[in-house]
């Protein structure tokens, strides 16, 4: 046994396994680093990376002031949808919910529908009712948007210019 320990000890030291400078996170933790702050809603297996949701929200933002198809239909990664919206001329004025999220910083975005489901299922954020996702609902002729009523878990296809739907921003860390 001593012989095995003597062989493994140099390997542990050589690997640089001193991780005092790393912070490990769990769902429900507060993340605050380099000016980015939110509530952890998902983490990688090692706890070093994950996604956070903003601590604040608004219901003052429409998804869009226009009823046009954008192609923002990624169900898993809202950042992909954000990139599509940002490529549209005048996007800040036309897509207020996306602009509100972007105003938090470069890494922030409107969550995709499956990311909203993750926030809902984590049950660690006090949420109100209906929230925008960044995912268009393609089965409608006018391409509405997927929304979730967080209190009851029901999901809807909602017109893009519907008022009084809430927005929370998401970011990866």
C-alpha positions, -999 to 999 in steps of 0.1 A, spaced: 0 0 0 28 24 9 45 16 -25 13 25 -44 9 58 -24 45 68 -32 38 62 -69 5 82 -69 17 111 -48 40 126 -74 12 122 -100 -12 142 -79 14 170 -74 23 170 -111 -13 173 -121 -16 207 -104 -46 195 -85 -45 225 -62 -78 241 -72 -80 268 -46 -86 295 -72 -116 277 -87 -151 281 -74 -176 252 -76 -213 260 -81 -245 242 -75 -280 250 -86 -294 277 -65 -261 294 -57 -255 331 -64 -229 336 -91 -210 369 -90 -178 373 -110 -164 401 -131 -196 421 -128 -219 393 -140 -244 382 -113 -273 358 -113 -288 327 -98 -273 294 -109 -299 273 -127 -277 246 -142 -241 234 -138 -217 211 -156 -207 178 -139 -176 193 -123 -195 224 -110 -172 249 -126 -195 260 -155 -231 264 -160 -259 289 -167 -274 317 -146 -306 336 -147 -308 373 -139 -320 384 -105 -342 410 -120 -369 409 -147 -392 432 -166 -426 430 -183 -421 462 -202 -407 445 -233 -425 431 -264 -407 402 -281 -410 421 -313 -429 451 -326 -433 433 -359 -450 400 -368 -423 386 -391 -404 353 -391 -368 357 -380 -355 321 -380 -348 323 -342 -360 287 -336 -332 271 -316 -350 253 -287 -319 246 -266 -295 277 -269 -309 312 -266 -275 326 -275 -280 312 -310 -313 329 -313 -298 361 -299 -271 361 -327 -299 358 -353 -318 387 -339 -286 408 -336 -279 403 -373 -312 422 -382 -309 459 -389 -324 480 -362 -328 449 -339 -327 469 -306 -358 489 -316 -376 460 -332 -369 433 -306 -371 450 -272 -369 418 -251 -336 409 -267 -323 444 -262 -332 443 -225 -312 412 -221 -283 425 -242 -281 457 -220 -270 435 -191 -237 427 -210 -223 408 -240 -229 374 -225 -266 378 -217 -294 366 -239 -331 357 -239 -334 320 -229 -346 294 -255 -377 274 -246 -357 245 -231 -336 268 -210 -369 284 -197 -380 248 -188 -347 244 -169 -354 276 -150 -390 265 -142 -379 230 -132 -351 242 -109 -377 259 -87 -351 281 -71 -362 314 -86 -393 333 -75 -411 336 -108 -444 353 -118 -465 341 -146 -458 342 -184 -422 345 -197 -409 350 -232 -385 325 -247 -363 334 -276 -377 305 -296 -402 311 -324 -431 287 -326 -429 277 -363 -461 257 -364 -481 290 -366 -484 308 -399 -472 340 -384 -445 324 -363 -455 332 -328 -432 327 -298 -430 299 -272 -439 312 -237 -443 295 -204 -466 303 -175 -441 295 -147 -467 293 -120 -487 265 -137 -462 251 -161 -484 256 -191 -468 265 -225 -483 287 -252 -476 300 -287 -480 337 -282 -481 366 -307 -448 385 -307 -464 419 -299 -483 406 -268 -480 429 -238 -473 420 -201 -452 390 -207 -421 389 -185 -384 387 -195 -355 372 -176 -320 372 -190 -296 342 -191 -259 339 -193 -233 311 -193 -203 310 -170 
